[in-house]
Amino acid sequence: QMFMDIEDASVDYQSGWPAVSAADASLLLRDQGLAISVSEGQIYNSKIEHGWVYLPPGSQNLHLVAAISGDSADIGKTLLNSPVIGGDNQELRQWSLSGHTNTRLNLMIPLNGGEPDVDVSTVFPDLTLTSDSRKLSIEKLAGTIGYRNQSGLYAKSLTGKFFGHPLSASIATTGEGRTEKITTKLKSAISMAQLRQWSGIDMLAVADGV
């Protein structure tokens, strides 16, 4: 058995997932098991409020639980660069997030290979979601977005502003692998003048209203 306190440490626990840096933690090694309690640290530029890393004795499954606060860009970077969502998902890569979030992260990572078990949810009061390529922006976005292996990317009862009008939205994932499909439903309004400017379709000039 070995116990130690660690200051300003880095924990690079698995390829494809971001390392924990500037961590203050307590480490316990016992019966070929590992337990790390993190009192503070960082993932990218986000602050770890508290965290826990556990490798049961004789197991190859590493468990990681953390509460994280910081800019939503870090959460997007974590998921897009991860083995779960990363790869060829070009649509998600066209969108960027900004604004403060509070995130709960629960991972089970097989150290000998295999798909990790991921459960992450992010709560936010005021985000901005932008796609420069699509010339779209959603502001004042509030609600919860999450990802689970079983349900994929999901969100319910999101609210925000779209072209200055109130918006409600949801996200759901169906299928797996190459057949995976992420569906986003938006309900809002847009004036014909705004639609003409966004689409570049001049014939919309003859129309009026919202």
N, C-alpha and C positions, 0 to 999 in steps of 0.2 A: 504494500500500500504506500502511495506517495501523495502528499498534498502540498500545493504551493499557491501563493498569490502572485499574480502577473500584472505588470503595468505596461501600458503603451505597446501592446502586442499586436501582431498580425496573425490572423487565422485564415489560411487558404485551404478550405476543407474539401473542395471538389472542383475539377476543371469544368468550366462553363458557367459557374456561379461566382458572384463577386466575393472577393475576400473581405473579411472583417478587419478593419484597421483601427489603430489608436484605442485598443481595447484594454479595459481594466477588468480582470477576471480572477476567479478562483478555480483551480484545476485539481481534480481528484482522480488518481489512477488506482483501481482496486480490482482484483480478480479478473484481469485482462479486460476490464471495462474502463470507460472514460466518461467523466462528467465535467463540464465546464459551465460555470455560472458567470455570465457577463453582466457587470453592473453598468457599463457604458462603453461606447465604441461608435464606429462609423461604418456604413456601407455606402461607397461613393461619398457624397457630401451629406447624406442623411444621418441623423443621430439615432443610435440604438438606445431606447429607453431602458430596456432590460432584455436579456436573452439567455438561452439555455441550449447547450450542445450535449448530446448524450449518445454514447455507443455502448449498448448493453454487453456484458461479458459474453464472449463467444459469438457475438453477432457481427455481421457485415453491413448492418443497416444503421446508418448515422441519422439521428434525429436532431432537427434544429428548429427551435421556436424563438420568435423575437417580436418585439413591438418596436416599430420604427416610425420616426417623424421626420419630415423634410420635404424637399421639392418633389413633385410628382414625376419630373423628368428622370429621377433616379429609379423609380419603380418601373417606368416604361423601359429604361435601359436594361434593368435586371431581367425582365421577362423576355424582351426581344433578343437578348444575347444568351438566353438560357437554352438548354437542350429541349425544353418543352414547347415554347412558342417560336424560338429562333429558327433560322434557316431561310426558307423561300417565301415567307409571308410578307410579300412586298406591299400589300395594301396597308397593313398596320404600320410599316416603316415610313409611310407617307405622312403619318400624323405625329404631331408633337404635343406634349402636355406641359403646362406650367401652372404653378400654384401649390399651396401647402397641403400635405396629406398626412393622415395617420394610418399606418399599415400594420396588419397582423400577418405574420409569416409562419407557416408550419410546413416543414419539409421532412421527408424521409428519403434519404439518398442511399441506394445500394452501392457500396464501395466496390463490389465485384462485378459491376455492370448491371444493366437493366434500367427500366424507366423509373424515375423518381416519383414519389407520391407528393403532390403539391396542393396546398390549400392556402391561398393568399387573398386577403380582402383589404381594400383601401377605402377609407371614408374621407370625403373632402367637402368643404363648404363653398369653395369659390375657385374653380379651375378654368383654364382656357385651353381648349382643344383646337388645334390649327392644322390645316393641310395646305401648304403653299401650292402644291401641284394642282389641287382641286379648287383653290381660291375660296376655301370655306373656313369659317371660324365659329366655334360655339363658346360663348362667354358665360360667366356666372354659373358654371356647371356645378351642381351639388348632388350628392347621393353616395352610393356605394358601388364600386366595381370589384369583381373578384375573378379568380380562376381556380378551378378544381379539375383534376384529371377526369372525373366522371362527367362533369357538365361543361368543361371548357370555359371560355371567357363569358362572363355573364354580368348583367346589371338590370335592376328593376327600379322604376320610379325615379329616374333621373330628371332633374329640372335644370333650366338654364335660359339663355337668350340666344336667338338665332336671327340674324339680320334685324336685331333690335326688338324682336317679338318673343313672347313667352314660348318656351319649348318644353315638351315632355319626351322622354326617350327610354328605350330599353335595348339590351344587347343579349343575344342568345347564340349558342353554338350547337350545331348538329353535325353528325358524321365524325369520322376519325381519319387521321393520316391525310392521304391525297384527296379524300372525299369530304374533308372537314370544311364546313361553311359557317362563317360568322355573319349573322344577320343583325343589323341595327335598324330599329324602327324609330322614326322621328315624327313628332306631331307639332307643327308650328304654323306660321304664316309668313308670307313674303309679298311685298307689293310688286306690281307688274314692272314698275320702274327699276326696282332692285333686281328682279329676275332678268330683265333685259341687260342691265349692266353686268351681272354675273355671267350670263350665258353668251353674251355678244350677239344675240339674235335680234337684228334691227327691226324685223317685222313685228316684234312685240310692242313697238312704239304706238301701234294703233289701239292697244288694249290699256285699260285703266283699272284701278281697284287693287284689292289685296287677296 
